[in-house]
Amino acid sequence: MRTWIKIFAALGVILLITGSVIGLTWSPPERHMGEVSRIFYIHVPIAMVSLLIPTITAVFAILSLWTNKPRWDSLLAGGLET
């Protein structure tokens, strides 16, 4: 199981670097904003992930209160640390 986590982590880092390079260098400039528009290729995905983490943590909190199982409580604590 640990090898799958390492493979997915390495794949995620490779895709992050590839997407950043393509978004910042190969994309054409926008008509009105010019070169400044490329910053959206980085900031919008970061903002989406930043909003996804509290949402998932809220789901873990609801499941922890509803089921009273320690598994959801530990996932909730892990989500709150980020």
C-alpha positions as CSV (number, residue, x, y, z in Angstrom):
1,M,0.0,0.0,0.0
2,R,2.9,2.4,0.7
3,T,4.2,2.0,-2.8
4,W,0.9,3.3,-4.3
5,I,1.1,6.3,-2.1
6,K,4.6,7.1,-3.2
7,I,3.7,6.5,-6.9
8,F,0.7,8.9,-6.6
9,A,2.7,11.5,-4.7
10,A,5.4,11.4,-7.4
11,L,2.8,11.6,-10.2
12,G,1.2,14.5,-8.4
13,V,4.5,16.4,-8.2
14,I,5.3,15.7,-11.8
15,L,1.9,16.9,-12.9
16,L,2.1,20.0,-10.8
17,I,5.5,21.0,-12.2
18,T,4.4,20.2,-15.8
19,G,1.1,22.2,-15.4
20,S,3.0,25.2,-13.9
21,V,5.6,25.2,-16.7
22,I,2.9,24.9,-19.5
23,G,0.7,27.5,-17.8
24,L,3.4,30.1,-17.3
25,T,5.5,29.7,-20.4
26,W,3.5,28.2,-23.3
27,S,0.1,29.8,-22.9
28,P,-0.5,32.8,-25.1
29,P,-1.1,36.2,-23.5
30,E,-4.7,37.4,-23.1
31,R,-5.9,40.2,-25.4
32,H,-6.7,42.8,-22.8
33,M,-4.5,41.8,-19.8
34,G,-1.5,40.6,-21.7
35,E,1.2,38.6,-19.8
36,V,-0.5,39.3,-16.4
37,S,-3.3,36.8,-17.2
38,R,-1.0,33.8,-16.8
39,I,-1.1,34.2,-13.1
40,F,-4.6,32.8,-13.1
41,Y,-3.2,29.4,-14.2
42,I,-1.6,29.2,-10.8
43,H,-3.8,31.1,-8.4
44,V,-7.2,29.7,-9.4
45,P,-6.3,26.0,-8.8
46,I,-4.6,26.9,-5.5
47,A,-7.8,28.8,-4.4
48,M,-10.0,25.8,-5.4
49,V,-7.9,23.4,-3.3
50,S,-7.8,25.9,-0.4
51,L,-11.6,25.9,-0.4
52,L,-11.9,22.1,-0.8
53,I,-9.9,21.3,2.4
54,P,-12.3,23.0,4.8
55,T,-15.3,21.5,3.0
56,I,-13.9,18.0,3.4
57,T,-13.0,18.7,7.0
58,A,-16.6,19.8,7.6
59,V,-17.8,16.5,6.2
60,F,-15.5,14.7,8.5
61,A,-16.8,16.7,11.5
62,I,-20.4,15.8,10.6
63,L,-19.6,12.1,10.2
64,S,-17.7,12.2,13.5
65,L,-20.6,13.7,15.4
66,W,-23.2,11.5,13.6
67,T,-21.4,8.1,13.9
68,N,-19.3,8.7,17.0
69,K,-16.5,6.6,15.4
70,P,-12.8,7.4,16.2
71,R,-11.8,7.0,12.5
72,W,-13.7,10.1,11.5
73,D,-12.4,12.0,14.5
74,S,-8.8,11.2,13.5
75,L,-9.4,12.3,9.9
76,L,-11.0,15.5,11.2
77,A,-8.0,16.2,13.4
78,G,-5.7,15.6,10.4
79,G,-7.7,17.9,8.2
80,L,-7.6,20.7,10.8
81,E,-3.8,20.5,10.9
82,T,-3.4,21.7,7.3
